[in-house]
Amino acid sequence: MKTHTFPQNFIWGAAASAYQIEGGWNEDGKGESIWDRFSHTPGKILNGDTGDIACDFYHRWPEDIRLMKEIGLQAFRFSIAWTRVLPAGRGKINPAGLDFYSRLVDGLLEAGIVPCVALYHWDLPQALQEMGGWPARSTAEAFAEYTDVVTRSLGDRAKYWVTFNEPTCSGLLGYQMGIHAPGICDWGQSLAAIHHLLLAHGMALQVIRNNAPQSQAGIVIDPIPCQPATPAAEDYAAYRWFDGYHNRWFMDPLYGRHYPADILAEHVQRGNLSSSDLPFLQPGDYEIIATPTDFIGLNYYRREVLSGKVDDRGGTSEPLDQPDEQHTKMGWEIYPQGLLELILNVYTEYRPAKILITENGASYSDGPAPDGRVHDQRRIAYLQGHIQAIHKAIEFGAPVEGYFVWSLLDNFEWSLGYSQRFGIVYVDYDTQLRLPKDSAIWYSQVIRQNGLVEPESQPA
Ligand code: FCB
């Protein structure tokens, strides 16, 4: 391995989200979220798992901060559960909820760890879903109010703000494919939801600018690098469609280009919209959505190879004929080159001033070995390959200034429950004991050396 040293102020962190780690789902005045409702609905989550307890981070966060400090993390990206702060989504504030996050931010700062606060990682208040959810414009207004409450409380101390994590997942998996909360399958609702998520992002940025003027704010998205399986016309069409509705539909309006006209026309042609006059679009919306950010956060796990052998979404991934060591336990192909492609595509196409890699990691189920340690060599190899790809992107001039491994702890992986372990720290869900895996020890070294350093050759 070659030595890859990173720029001096590069930030090394780890990420997590409220519903996936906190537990305490109905404690101290917390309201119900769409993920509480979804996971309590039989048949929605593998093995009937729920986030009711998860990693019990709600009670164990001081211990977890100690762990972060031991690993040497420089930043921790977490999300706020909207329903802890505003149990019904709007209106009455729950001081105990705000206080929890205030103590967490103080605890991180005391440990010398930069808090990177995401306002939304998919857990909409159920009360707002009942009033229409993201397809309703009023939800964007509610989000701006919630942002105001949170940034007034934490804005003096938290300097990194993320409005949304992966609006693609909320908009597409939640309202079009139905595999995430609230479990709806309807293109019309999905496109309205996406619009209001993007609008809410722009509205929230303006609130953050007011309440926390010294901070940096941005959004986290997950454009998936993709390509046609073969040069055949139908594969190319499937690729264009996927890249259009999954990637450009989000990136273009964020950077002031409006929704892509070719994909809008295709939505109409497919019957997803009755006409190209978007019923939810109001004058001035595009300007709000394109409010400038300080950084763009990119999450990367895999690429998509599209085949025109059609499913009803108009394209499907071509199962790649590759041996299993090419895939993680999620079945996702290991393709570090895709991270380089993603960064360079986003940078050359949209010219963000600053890029953070806000999630990257791998699911493997390695548990404690007889020697009591977790030898997750495959995760180390995965992370190493992807960190090398980032280094190369920086050499090409891309302004990547931070990396957050997903995830600090094994946690609740949405509809797959606890079956997927992404942590660099192993969690025994029966005892809640934490055990840093070999990857955590390896990552501490990466942080200490500010990159990947060729191991000194051992004397023979
Ligand atoms: C991302 C999510 C994160 C986690 C990883 C594996 O899409 O943002 O919460 O589930 O995937």
Boltz pocket constraint, residues with backbone or C-beta under 6 A from the ligand:
constraints:
  - pocket:
      binder: B
      contacts: [[A, 17], [A, 20], [A, 165], [A, 166], [A, 169], [A, 222], [A, 299], [A, 359], [A, 406], [A, 412], [A, 413], [A, 414], [A, 422]]
      max_distance: 6.0
